[in-house]
Every structure is written in C-alpha cells, then in structure tokens.
Amino acid sequence: MCSGKVYAYVLPDEMERKFGFRPSKLMAYFVLYKLEDERLISAKFVDRRKYYEITSKGRAALSEAKSILLSLSRKL
C-alpha cells in the first residue's frame, strides 16, 4: 500500500507473497476499516471496487513505527 492504491480483496495474497503471512479476508477488511477510521488510509470507489491508499498521517505513523522497531531490534 505504501507504493500506491490497493484493492482490499487481493491484500491477503500480497501480504503472503511479501511477508509469508496470510490473514483471513475478514481480518484484512477489519484492519482496513480501523485504519480508515483513524485516517491513516483513505478509500475511493473506482467502478464497483474500493481502493485504499495511505495518507500523509499514515506515512508519518508508519515512519514512527519503523523507527521504534529499528530501535527495539538494536537492543536484542
């Protein structure tokens, strides 16, 4: 999602391909709705499909999370 818009239905497949973890479709939608509610992503309908894209607030939160994880990994 960091590189552009994503269609929710294919998100579990993409996560499995990139990270070796496959969430259920229900879990993927639940997380997307939560992120949208917190304005970390935005959604837009194109035809009958709903596409999601990270917002500037989402990019800032992602950057902060990466910094925290990097800091923690250095302590291990």
C-alpha positions as CSV (number, residue, x, y, z in Angstrom):
1,M,0.0,0.0,0.0
2,C,3.0,2.3,0.5
3,S,3.6,2.4,-3.2
4,G,0.0,3.2,-4.3
5,K,-3.6,2.1,-4.3
6,V,-4.6,-1.4,-3.3
7,Y,-7.8,-3.3,-3.8
8,A,-8.7,-5.0,-0.5
9,Y,-9.6,-8.4,-1.9
10,V,-6.0,-9.0,-3.1
11,L,-4.4,-7.7,0.1
12,P,-4.1,-11.1,1.9
13,D,-2.4,-12.5,-1.3
14,E,0.1,-9.6,-1.4
15,M,0.8,-10.0,2.3
16,E,1.5,-13.7,1.9
17,R,3.8,-13.0,-1.1
18,K,5.8,-10.3,0.7
19,F,5.8,-11.4,4.3
20,G,4.9,-15.1,4.4
21,F,1.7,-14.4,6.4
22,R,-1.8,-14.7,5.1
23,P,-4.5,-13.0,7.1
24,S,-8.1,-14.0,6.5
25,K,-10.1,-11.8,4.2
26,L,-12.3,-10.8,7.2
27,M,-9.3,-9.7,9.2
28,A,-7.9,-7.7,6.3
29,Y,-11.2,-5.8,6.0
30,F,-11.4,-5.3,9.7
31,V,-7.9,-3.7,9.8
32,L,-8.6,-1.6,6.7
33,Y,-11.7,-0.2,8.3
34,K,-9.9,0.6,11.5
35,L,-7.0,2.3,9.6
36,E,-9.5,4.3,7.6
37,D,-11.4,5.3,10.8
38,E,-8.1,6.6,12.2
39,R,-7.4,8.5,8.9
40,L,-4.2,6.5,8.3
41,I,-5.6,5.4,4.9
42,S,-8.2,6.7,2.6
43,A,-10.6,4.8,0.4
44,K,-12.1,5.6,-3.0
45,F,-14.5,3.7,-5.2
46,V,-13.5,3.0,-8.8
47,D,-16.4,1.4,-10.6
48,R,-17.5,-1.2,-8.1
49,R,-14.2,-1.7,-6.3
50,K,-13.0,0.1,-3.2
51,Y,-9.3,1.0,-3.3
52,Y,-7.2,2.1,-0.4
53,E,-4.2,4.5,-0.2
54,I,-2.0,5.6,2.6
55,T,-2.5,9.2,3.8
56,S,0.2,11.6,4.9
57,K,-0.8,10.9,8.5
58,G,-0.5,7.2,7.7
59,R,3.0,7.7,6.3
60,A,4.1,9.6,9.4
61,A,2.7,6.8,11.7
62,L,4.5,4.2,9.5
63,S,7.8,6.1,9.8
64,E,7.4,6.3,13.5
65,A,6.6,2.6,13.8
66,K,9.7,1.7,11.7
67,S,11.9,3.8,14.0
68,I,10.5,2.1,17.1
69,L,11.0,-1.4,15.6
70,L,14.6,-0.5,14.5
71,S,15.4,0.8,18.0
72,L,14.0,-2.4,19.6
73,S,15.9,-4.6,17.2
74,R,19.2,-2.9,18.1
75,K,18.6,-3.8,21.7
76,L,18.2,-7.5,21.0
